[in-house]
Amino acid sequence: MDAATVKTLLEAHLQDCEFRVQGEGNHYDITVIGSLFEGLRPVKKQQLVYAALGDHIADGTIHAVNIRTYTPSQWQELQ
C-alpha cells in the first residue's frame, strides 16, 4: 500500500475533509482537516479516522498510523 491509496480510503470515508498522508509500506502519518471534528473529543476524532482504515489495520496491511486531526480554524491557527 502507498500514501495515495491510504488517502483514497480516507476520502471515501470522510467527506469534505482535507488529507495529508505521508509514509510507505505499512507506516503512515496522517493529517486530517475538517469541520466534522468541531466539538468532538480527541478519541472520537481518532475513531473516525481509524474507521476508514479498520479493515487494512486488522489484516496488517497498515501497521502503524500517526493521526493528527484539526478543525479548519485550528489548522488556520497553525499556519
Residue pairs with C-beta under 8 A, 6 or more apart in sequence:
1 25
1 26
1 56
1 61
1 62
2 24
3 21
3 22
3 23
3 24
3 28
4 21
6 21
6 23
6 28
6 30
6 53
6 62
7 19
7 21
9 52
9 53
9 56
10 17
10 19
10 21
10 30
10 32
10 49
10 52
10 53
11 17
11 19
12 52
13 51
13 52
14 32
14 34
14 36
14 48
14 49
14 52
15 36
16 34
16 35
16 36
17 32
17 33
17 34
17 36
18 32
18 33
18 34
18 75
19 30
19 31
19 32
19 33
20 30
20 31
21 28
21 29
21 30
21 31
22 28
22 29
23 29
26 60
26 61
26 62
26 63
26 64
27 63
27 64
27 65
28 62
28 64
28 65
28 66
29 65
29 66
29 68
30 49
30 65
30 66
30 67
30 68
31 67
31 68
31 69
31 70
32 49
32 67
32 68
32 69
32 70
33 69
33 70
33 71
33 72
33 75
34 69
34 71
34 72
35 71
35 72
36 48
37 45
37 48
37 69
37 70
37 71
38 71
40 48
42 69
45 67
45 69
46 67
46 69
48 69
49 65
49 67
49 69
50 57
50 65
50 67
53 62
53 65
56 62
57 63
57 65
70 78
